[in-house]
Amino acid sequence: MRDILKKGFALGLGAVITSKEQAEKLVDELVKKGEISRGESKEFVNELIQKGEETQNQIDEMIQKRQKELLDRLNLATKEDIQRLEQRISALEKANNNNNL
């Protein structure tokens, strides 16, 4: 039961832990309260950090996906679209210059 609670706690806190220092501070408080042992603390810190990184990556992916969806709906030109147009303009200018000679 304690292990299940610990894992649930790690999952929840992993979302808000952004640094090793935060994780260590939190775990030190849990050790002081007797909720986890000193031996479990290092593993728990690593678990919190890992869950925090995983959560941050998931959030980043969701934001990027949403940004892309919004930009697609706005129908804005992409860098590739602009590069393609620049190449066409250059080719047309070159062809026009050759025709004027």
N, C-alpha and C positions, 0 to 999 in steps of 0.2 A: 504494500500500500504506500509506504513512504517513497519507494522508487517511482511509482506512478505519479505521485504528487510532485516529486522533484522534477520529473520529465515535463509535466504540464507547466510547472513554474518556469522551467528553462525555456520552453517554447514561447510562453507569454512574455517573459522578460527579454528574450532574445530580440524581440521586435524593437525594444527601446534601448538596448545596450549598444552604444556606439564606440566605446573604447575599452581597452583592457583595464584601465584605471577604474572606470565605472563598475565593471564586472567585479574586480577585486574588492572594491569598497562595499558593494552589495553583499558579496559572499562573506566578507569579514563580519558584517553585521549579522548574517545568518549563523555564523560560527559562534559569535558572542551570545546569541539568543539560544544556542544549543539546537538549532534546527538541522544543521548538518555538522559533520565532524571535520576537524582540521584536515584529516586524510582525504576526505571527499572534496575539499574546497578547490584544490588545483584542477581536478577533473571538471568540476562544476563551472569554474571560471572559463576553461577552454570550451565547454559546451555552450555557455552563454555567448561567448565571442563567436563561435561557429554559427549558432542560430541567428545572432545579430547580423552577421555577414550574409547568410542565406536570405534573411528577410530583406535586407537592404538590396540585394541583387534582384529579388522578386519585385520589389517596389520600383527599382530602376527600370526593369523590363516592362512593367505595367505602364509606367510613365512614358517610355519610349513608344510603346505600342499605341497609347492614346494620342500622343503627339502626332504620330504618323497618320492615324485615322483623321484627326482634325485637319492636318495639312492637306490630306487627300481631298477632304470635303471642301476645302477652300479653293482647290484646283489651282494652286500656285505652281509656278515653274520651279523645277528642281535644278540643281547644279548641272546635272547631265543634260537637261533640256536647254539650258543656257549655253553650255559648251557646244552642243549640237548646232544650235542657231549661229553661234560665232563661227563655227567651221563652215556652215553654209554661206554666211555673209562673206567670209574670206574667199571662198571658191567663186562666188558670184562677182566679187570685186575683181578678182584675178581674170575671170572670163571677160568681164566688161573692159578691163584695161587692154586685154589682148585684142578685142574687137575694135577698139579705138585706134590701134596702131595701124 
